[in-house]
Amino acid sequence: METESGALRRRACSFTKADFLPEESFKSWGNYAKALGETGMRLKDRVFTRSLDEIELNEMEAQSQHQMKKSLTWWDLIWLGIGAVIGTGIFVLTGQEAKIDAGPAVILSYAVSGVSAMLSVFCYTEFAVEIPAAGGSFAYLRVEMGDFVAFIAAGNIIFEYVISCAAVARSWSSYLATLLNHNANYFRIIAHNLPQDFNQLDPIAVCIISIIGIAAIFSTKFSSRFNYIASILHILIIVFIVVAGLTKADVKNYTEFAPYGAHGIFKASAVLFFAYVGFDAVSTMAEETKNPGRDIPIGLVGSMTITTFAYCLMAATLCLMQPYDQIDPDAPFSIAFKATGMDWAKYIVALGALKGMTSVLLVSAMGQARYLTHIARTHMAPPCLGYVNEKFGTPINATIVMLVATAVIALFTDLNILANLLSISTLFIFMLVAIALLIRRYYVSGISSLRHQIFFITFILVILASSAAIAVCWAIEVASWIPFLLTLIVWFLSTLGLRLFVPQARNPKLWGVPLVPWLPSASIAINIFLLGSIDAKSYMRFAVWTGGLLVYYLFFGLHASYDAARESSDKRAEAAKQLQKMEEGSTNSQMGADMNTCG
């Protein structure tokens, strides 16, 4: 349908070729063959061309036709952050790491993990304030590291969202069955003709995903209020667990506080970090925040502070209730209450886990749809997925696509989120965002001198290399402390060199990360350290999926985004010419009027 100005006005999606491949490169087979012949040139352009803040905030948002409703405050963001992070992990990982790796010192492990997560939160916060766009890390990386890196990062985090949400939905089904005194597989249907790991169909998982998807489509504010109420219930359940558990506390259980030493504490910390993952979904809602400069720092930092405090309290309570070597790694709190004569409390624990998973599903559904929306705005994904519904003010197409993908995987695939929390994609993106923050502060084209650019690149490479060396030493369990000390000194000196020899080329306008470059450099080191603790299978999955992303990008995403970027650039140039003509016309008219006056 054409508007009066002749511009194409797309509705939600009519399932035509124009909705999915409207770009010039796909108008004919000849055009496509020409585009493929220019792949090298186009890839170079997309790798080295960085976006701008105003493009992400204005041009990209305009691609959605309607604006998302700015309905969120810092209060909403705090509860969304709590809902996104406090899921089932706390109810299982605490017991697992207390028994196997840390003992009662698991509380210190949670504290270390919380500090690590807070470093990433700070990096995300500055970007979310400066670039409050729905794309989250995708938008930040486009501005600082170019389209190619942004696409690979975003593609991986969307995959992680889909897999994780499918696993949470199946866990939700299991917990519901347990709450009703049934076997965990009670609601699942056995399909004997399907392969072993795909034959337990879970209709309850599909139902909960569908309900969550409808809520996410209906209204961001409604979803926020639902999460707010549910999160209050969750906090009350956590308070109950802590208070009731402490009535059964025995300080003798803390006699051997750190039975596995410092190595055990940090090993547990590497695992427990993943109990904090999820806050990045909140950053994607910056576009719907009323006052990003105030609300985002308070919301993100506030929710992470509350979460860390809650985790440490629950860990301390569990280890006071039972000796660490008697904790059940699969159902720690339920068994601990049973051992102290409070068997009925297992229902409250199960309800808390069920509520936690519901909030995680809701916030994740909102976050992943907004990631996909912004990717579609750049034409790296079909542009119809960037549509924002006028009535609801939500990205309806992207939400439906992510809902369907998650529901299909949840229906067929036997996933266990509690045994598969390691998230290489998430850590990879956290590391990239920290690097991007340093680039934003220290490497600005046209401002940073060539000498300072060379210094910056050198120091960044040394920071990365020394961080990787620390991770390798830890992974191979080097007994001596000398290699750790040497690599740590190299990391410290490279960060100090960045601080002393490279001036900051840009200062944040509203709110900035403190202690730059130390804080983002520490975030890089910690994320690489945690990447070193991930198993080989996760790296294989990362390689396979990233390979698939590259194939899609080289054959479709690259050419679509190149055409879209060129079209936008032409429009900006034409607008600049028109403005110049208007200014020249105005100047000439004024000169003519002055001459007539003089005459």
N, C-alpha and C positions, 0 to 999 in steps of 0.2 A: 504493500500500500504506500502511495506517495503522499508526502506532506505538501503544503503549498510551495515550500522552497525547493521541492524536487528531491529532497533527501529521503533515503529509504528509511522507513520506520518499521522496525521489526517488532512483531508481537512476541509472545512467550516463546513459541517454536512451532513452525509449520511443517517441520521434517522435510524440507526441501534442500537441495544442494546449496542454495544461497545461505541457509542457516548454518551449515557446517563448513563449507569451503567457498566463501564469497570472494576471496582474494584473486587478483589478476593472474597469478601463477597457475590457478586451477580453472581458468575460464575455458581452456581447450587443451587437448593433448599436446599440441605444439607449444603452447605457453609452458606447460609442465616440463616438457623435454628441455626447453630453454632454461628454465629455473634449475633443473638438475645439473645442467652444464655449468651453471654459475655457483654451484654448491660451495666450492672453496672460497670464492670471493665473498659470498653472503655469510658464510660461517665466520670468516675473519672479521667482517663488519659487526656481527652480533656478539662476538667474543670481546672485542675491544671497545664497542660503543656502550657508554653508560647512560642510563636514564637520568632524569632530573626530578627533584622533589615536586616541582609544580606539575610536571607531566603525570606523575603517579597520583597526585591529588586532584587534578582537574581533568585532563584529557582522558585518563583511564576511567575515572568515575563517570564521565559523560557517555562512555561506551555502554553503560548499563541502562541508559535512557531515563531511569528514575533514581532518585537518591534513596539510600537507606535512611531510615528514620533515626534521628539522633535522640535516643531515649534513655541512654545509660549514664549513670553517675558513678562516682568512686565507690559508693556503697554497693551498687550492683556488681561492679568489677571485683570487689573483694569476695563476694559470695560466689561469683562465677569462677574465680580462681580457686576457692576452696572446693567447689563442686568438681572442677576439672582435675584436681590433684588427689584429693583424699578418696581413693577408691578401695578396691579389695586388697591392694598390695600390703597395707598396714596390718591387715588381719592374718596374713600368712608369712610375709617376708620377715616380720619381727621375730617370730618363733624360729624360723629356719636359720637366720643369721645368729641369733642368740645361742642356739644349740651347737651349730657347726663351726662358726668362725670367731665370734666375739665374746660370748658369755654375757654377763650383766653389762659389760662395757659397750653393748650394742647401743646404749643411749648416746655414747660418744660418737659412734658410727653414724647415727642419725644426725647428730649435730654437725659433723664434718660434711655429710651429704647435703644438709640444709644450707650450709655456707657455700658449697659448690654451686648448688642450684640458684642461690641468691646472686652469685656473680653473673650467671646467665640472665637472670631477671633484670639486673641493672642494665646490661647491654641491650636487651629487648626494649626496655623502658625508654631509653633515649631515642631510639628509632621510632617507637610508637608515638612519642610526643611530637617529634619533628616531621614524621611522615605518617599521619594517622589514616592509613589506607587499609582496605579489607585484606590486602594480600599478605600482611604480616611479613615474615622473613623473606618471602618471594619479592615483595616490593623493595625491601631494604637492600637485598642483594642485587637487584636490577640497577639500583641507583649507584651502588659502590663497586660492583664486580661484573656487571654486564648481564645480558639476557641468558647466555649459555649456562653460566654457573647457577643463576637463579632458577632456571628451568630444571636442571638436574637435582638441585636441592629440594625444590617444591614437589617434583614428581616423587621423590623418595618419601617426603613427609606425608603426602597424601596416601601413598601405599601403606605406610605405617599406621595411619589413622584407620584405613579400611580394615586391615588385618586385626588391629587391636580392638576396634569396636565390635567386629564379628566375634572375637574371642570373649569380650566382656558380655555380649548378649547371650552366648552359650553358657557362660558362668552364671548369669542372671537366672537362666532357666534351671540350672542345677541348684542354686541357693533357694529358689522358690520351692522346688520339690522337697528340699531338706526342711525348710520351714514348715511344710505341710506333712512332715513325718513320712516322706516317701524316699525311695532311692534316688540318687542324683540324676539317673537317666530315665526317670519315670515318664517325663513328657516327650521323650524322643521316640521316633518311629524307625524301626529297623527295615532298611531296603536291601534285601538279600542279593539283588542283582548288581549292586554297586560295589566298588572296591572297598577294602577294609576300613580305611580312614575317612571314607566319604559316605558311609552307609547308615549313619545315625542321623536321620533328618530331625531338625529341631524347629517345629512350627512356633513354639513359644518365643524363641529368639527372634524369629521374623516378626512376630506380633509386637514385641517390645520395641524393636527397631522402627517399625512402621508408626507406632504411637509417638515415639520420640521425634521422628521425621516430621509428622504432622504438626507437632508442637513447635518445632524449629521453623516451619514454613509460616505458621499462623501469625506469630508476632515475636520479635526479639524481646520486647518488654515482658510479654506474657511468659516466655521461656525463662527470662531472668527472675521473675517473681516466683514461678514454680520452683526453680532451683534454689531461690532464697529460702522459701518455706522448707523445702526438703533438706537443705544444708543446716538449717536451725535444728531440725529433727536429728540430723547426723551428729551435730555438736552435742546435743543433749544425750545421745547414746554414748558418745565418747566420754562425756562427763560421768555418766552412770558407770561405765566400765572402770574408769579411774577411781572414782569414789568407792564403789563396791569392792573393787580389787584391793584397794589400800586397806580396807577393813580386815582383809585376810593377809596383810603383809607380814613378812618375817625378815628382819634385817640380816639374819644369819645367811640368807641366800646371797648376800653381797660380800660374803667373806672372801671368796675368790673372785675378785671383780673383773680381772682381765686374764683369764686362764690361757688365752692364745697369744698374748702379747700385742705389741703395736702392729705387727704384721696382720694379725687377725682383725684388729679394729679397722684398718684401712681396707682390707679385703672385703669385709662386710660393708664398708662405706661405698665401695664400688658397686655392689649389688643394690644397696638401699637407695642409691641415687635415683633409680628408676621409679621409686615410690613418689618422687617429686615431679615426674614428667607430666605435662599437660597444660602448664601455665601458658605455653606459646599460643594455645588456642584463644586465650583471652586477648592477646595482642591483635588478633585479626578483627576484633570488634571495635578497634579504635575509631573507625569511620562512623560508628553509631554512638560515639561518646560525646556528651554535651560539651565538656571542657577538657580536651585531651591533656593540656599542659598541667592541669591540676589532678584530674581524675585518674589518669593512667599510672603515674608514680605511686599514688596512694593505694590504688586498687591492687596492682601487681605486688609491690613490696609488702603491703599489709597482709594480703592473702598468704604469701610465702612465709611471713613471720608467724602468723597464726598456725599454719600447717606444721612448720618445724617444731613449734612449742607443743602442739598436740601429739606429734609423733614421739617426741622425747618423753612426754608424760606417759604415753601408753607403753612404750618400751620399758620405762622404769617400773611401771606397775606390774607388768607381766613377770619381770625378773624378781620382783619382791614376792609375788604369789607362789612361785615355784622355783626350785633349784634349776639352773640353766640346763643341766644335763637330763632333766626329766620333762622338759618342754616338748610338746608335740609339734613337729615342724609343719604339719598340714592344717591343724585346727588349734593353734596355740591358746587362744583366749577361751574357747569353748571347753577344752579339756582342762585348762587351769581352773575355771570356775567349777567344773565337775569335781575336780580333785579336792576342792575346798568345801564341798557340800552344797554348791549352788548350781545344780545341774540345769535348773529352769532358765538360768541366765543365757544359755546357748541360743535361745530363741531371740533374745535382744541383740546378741552379737550377730546372728544371721540377718536380722532386720537391718542392722547398721550396715552390713556388707551389701545388702540388697539396695538400700538407699544410695550408698556410695556409688555402686555401679550405674544406677539410674542417672545420677548427676554427671558422671563421667561420659555416659552415652549422649546426654543432652548437649553438654558443652562441646564435646568432640564433634557432634553432628553440625553444630553451628560453626565451629572453627574450620572444619574441612570444606564445607560449602563455600566459605568466604575465600579460602585459598584458591579453590577452583574457579570462583567468580573472577578473581583478579587475573589469574592465568588466562582465562578466556578473553578478558578485556584486551590483552596484548596480542590475541589471535594465536597464541601457542596451543590453545585448545579451541574447539569450535566456539565461535563468538556468541552463539545463542545461549551458551551456558553462563554468560556474563549478565544475562537479563535480570533486572530487579523489578519485582512486581510492584505496580503503582499503589495498589490497595494496602498490601501488607508491609511493603518496604523491606522485603527480604529477598535473597537470591533463590527464587523458587526452583528454577531449572537445575542449578548446581546441587541444591539440596536433594532433589528427586534422584538425580544420577548417582550421587554418593549413597543415598538410601538403598537404591536397588543393588548396587555393587556390594554393599555391606551385607544386605539381607541374603543375597545368593550365596556368599561365602559362609555366612552364619548357618544357613539351612543345611548345607552339605558337609562342611569341613569340620573335622574334630580338632578344635583348637583349645589350648589351655594357657590362658593369659598368665596364670600364676607361675608357670614353669617356663614362660617364654617372654620375660619382661625386657630382656636385653634389646636395646633399640639402637642399632648402629646408625640408622638414618637420623634419629633425633640428636644424638651426640655430634654427628657430622655437621648438622645444621647449626647447632649451638656454637661449634667451633668457628664455622664460617661467619656467623653473625658477629662474634667477637673480633675476628680479623677485619670484617667490614667496618666495624666501629673505629678501629685504629686507622683504616684507610680514610674514613670520613673526616677524622680529626687532623691527620698528618699529610694526606696526599690529595691535593686539590689542583686539578689542571688549571694552568694559567696563574696560579698563586705560588705553589711549591716550586722552588728552583730545581734544576737538573741535579745539582749536587745533593740537595736534600732528598730528592726522589731516590737517588742511588743509595744513600744512607738508609732511608726508610726500608727499601726492599731488602737490603742486606740484613738489617736488624730483625725484620720479620722472618726471614728465612732461618736465621740463627735461633730465634725463639721457637720456631716450629721444629727445627732439628734437635735442639736440646730437650724440648718437651717429649719428642718421640723417643729420644735416648732414655729418658727417665722411664717411660712406659715399657720399653723393651727390657730394661734392667729388672723392672718389677715382674714382667711376664715370665721371664726365664728364672726368676727367684734367685737373683745374685745375692750371695751371702754377705759379702763385704759392703760396708757403708760408703767406701771411698768412691766408687763410680757414681752413686747417687749424689754425693756431695759435689763432685766435679761437674756433673751435668747441671746441677742446681745452680752452681756458681756461674756457669756459662749462661744459663737462662737469666739470672739476675743481672749480669753485666750487659747482656744484649738489651734487656728492658731498660736498664739505666742509660745505656747509650742512646736509645730512642728518646728517652726523656731529656737528655742533655744536648744532643747534637742535631735533633730534628725539631724545629719549631712547629707548633700547632698552626695549621693553615685555616682552620675553621673552628669557631666556638659555637656551642649550642645556643639557640635563640631563647628557649623557654626553660628547659631543664636538661641537665647533663649528668653523665656518669661521673662520680667523684674518683679521685686518685687515678686519672688517666696518665700514663699507659699501664700502670701497675694492675689495676683491676681487670681490664680486658685481657692483658697478657696472662694473668693468673687463670682466667677462665679458659684461655686456649690450652694452657698446660694441663689443667685438670680434665678437660674434655678429652684431650689426647691420651692422658693417663687412663681414663676410663675406657676409651676405645681399645686400649691394649689389653683389657680384661675380658673382651668379648670373644666368644668361641668361633671356631672356623666356619661352622654352618651359617652363622649370621653374615660373615663376610662373603660366603658363596651366594647367599640370597641377595645381598647388596650388589654384587657383581652382575648377577643374572638380570635383576630388575633394572639396574642402571644401563646395562647393555640394551635391554628392550627400549628404555627411554631414548637412548642415542639413535636407535633405528627409527623410531617415530619422529624424533626431532629432525634428523637429516632428510627424511622423505616428506614430512608434512609441516611440523611446527616451525622449522627454520624459515621456510619459504613464505608461510602465512604471516609470521611475525615480521619478516623483512619487508613484505609488501605493505603491511599495516603501518610499520614505522616510516617507510618512505612516503606513504600517503599523508600521514600526520605531518611529516616534515614539510611536504609541499604545501599543505594547508597553512602551516605557520608562516612559511615564506610568502605566500599569497596575501595573508592577513597583514604581514609587515609591510608589503608593497602598498596595499590599500591605505594603511595608516599613514605611510609616508606621503602618498598622493594627497590625502586629505590635509595633512599638515602643510604641504607645499601649496595646495590650493588656498588654504586659509591665509598663509603668509602672503601669497600673491595678491589676494583680495585686499588684505590690509594695506599692502604697499600701494595698490591702485587707489584706495580710499585716501591714503595720505597725500598722494600726488595730486588728486583732485582738490583736496583741501588747500594744498599749497597754491594750486592754480587759481 
